[in-house]
Amino acid sequence: MVSVSDQYEAFPYPERDPADERTRLITGSPSDPIEMDHYLFGGARDWSKPLRAMVAGGGTGDGLIQLATRLSRAGRPFEITYLDLSCASRAVAEKRADVRGLTGITFHTASLLDAPDFGEFDYIDCCGVLHHLSDPGAGFKALRAACAPTGGLGFMVYAPLGRSGVYPLQQAFGALFANHGPAERLAAARAIFAKLPSGHLFKTNPHLGDHKQSDAGFYDLLLHSQDRSYDVGELLDELTGAGWDLASFCQPGRYDLARFVEVPATMDAAQAMVIAEKLNGTMKVHLGYAVPAGAVRPVASAAKRSLVPHLRAATPAQLAKAVSTGNPFSIKSGCETIRIALPKSAAPLIARINGKRSLNDIASGMDPITFGGIWSQIEAAFTPWDVLLYSRLLT
Ligand SMILES: C[S@@+](CC[C@H](N)C(=O)[O-])C[C@H]1O[C@@H](n2cnc3c(N)ncnc32)[C@H](O)[C@@H]1O
């Protein structure tokens, strides 16, 4: 039997070459500091105060390197504690940090179940780890115990529908290769995989590609010995049971039932998201942010004119140009194509977004009511897709 630790010693995941840090930065959710600020701190975090962060199950370092690099570039103070069980993964993460000359990171080979022993944190990243624990609930609880009352969690766990076909293959390979070592399992599974019929649920699933990227990716996806997924209802129960409240999923538009149908009056917000996941049918992960249960956090919205908007996915000039035509246009978000319809009057406001100007600055010279009417449409069009986020990180 290959344990989770054995696997990540043999195949640190994701497979990364530290030399690549010289040419590119891998970015994404969670742990983009602007996104974190938007969802956990109402877009109003005071970044002059050091961010005490933990990366729990940091692997080869994608989330860690993104967070440390972006805070360093912004000149913001931070201390990051990296934890992982795998020495081989930690070695890659350390080397990546070295190549970038990053400081302020402490590396530990340890279990996230011991997270509270490392202090209290303003932010905890746990991406792609909790669903690999034998008792994920204990992991959610340990992270909650390590989180400051004013802090929050950025998480990613697997979702079932976009992973169609994965679990039957994991079960078959698990039964066939119980007594093989990691390298033998990989070779044997690859040989079988090549013989699967083209109509196999896994082979027809367009949402999965890790098995094509690297040996570590193939192993992680199809040979994992401990792997479960969460539907929205199961995840909300797990969060609640561990003392967390969901702050928001990333790209909350994906969880919006009203996109498909009028939401029945009898349905609460959680039930509506459960149904939206089933109708969406493509989600392979749930990405989002959570806060300690009962914590009241401001919502990042234009109600607060001192907030600073950021645009993701396109430059303000490109987006402003598309809006200035007055015609509806499309943006891509994952495998979704979203139709955007905004008035021409939104274009000059979008063009003024530079990650430093506040809404007050953008509205300068305009009648506040006119500005509010146009901006509310911009916000409604873009925030469901994380195209517009608020943070004062760069001011
Ligand atoms: C799929 S990788 C994800 C790595 C990284 N978070 C990322 O998103 O790129 C899972 C990582 O969790 C680590 N891990 C699994 N169980 C753990 C535990 N109980 N405590 C700390 N790390 C753990 C593994 O060693 C592995 O590096």
The ligand as an ORCA input file, in Angstrom:
! r2SCAN-3c Opt
* xyz 0 1
  C      -2.180     17.832     -4.298
  S      -0.830     18.444     -3.404
  C      -1.232     20.164     -3.343
  C      -0.042     21.038     -3.159
  C      -0.309     22.544     -3.158
  N      -1.184     22.940     -2.086
  C      -0.834     23.000     -4.476
  O      -2.022     23.373     -4.560
  O      -0.091     23.037     -5.451
  C      -1.198     17.886     -1.770
  C      -0.082     18.180     -0.784
  O      -0.601     18.006      0.543
  C       0.394     17.396      1.328
  N      -0.270     16.761      2.487
  C      -1.125     15.715      2.485
  N      -1.560     15.461      3.740
  C      -0.977     16.414      4.536
  C      -1.028     16.705      5.917
  N      -1.778     15.976      6.750
  N      -0.316     17.746      6.386
  C       0.462     18.492      5.548
  N       0.557     18.246      4.227
  C      -0.153     17.223      3.721
  C       1.083     16.424      0.395
  O       2.350     16.049      0.851
  C       1.099     17.240     -0.900
  O       2.290     17.982     -1.027
*
